[in-house]
């Protein structure tokens, strides 16, 4: 179901939309806006994923460091054996 909407843009932004419409070979100004919105959503979703990976990495970093320190003596033991 389509819903009608109207957006008034300042002249500089309208010029940008028209320029992008020509460069993208978009049929309408609405198509330019839709593509821009989709791109913004994708970028936002990717940034959200990156932040999730950052938090997970931080959360496991300290634990991993402790585990590796615990295993260090075992590695040294194995190297000493022929």
Secondary structure, DSSP 8 states (H G I E B T S, - for coil): ----------HHHHHHHHHHHHHHT-SSHHHHHHHHHHHHHHHHHHHHHHHHHHHHHHHHHHHHHHHHHHHHHHHHHHHH--
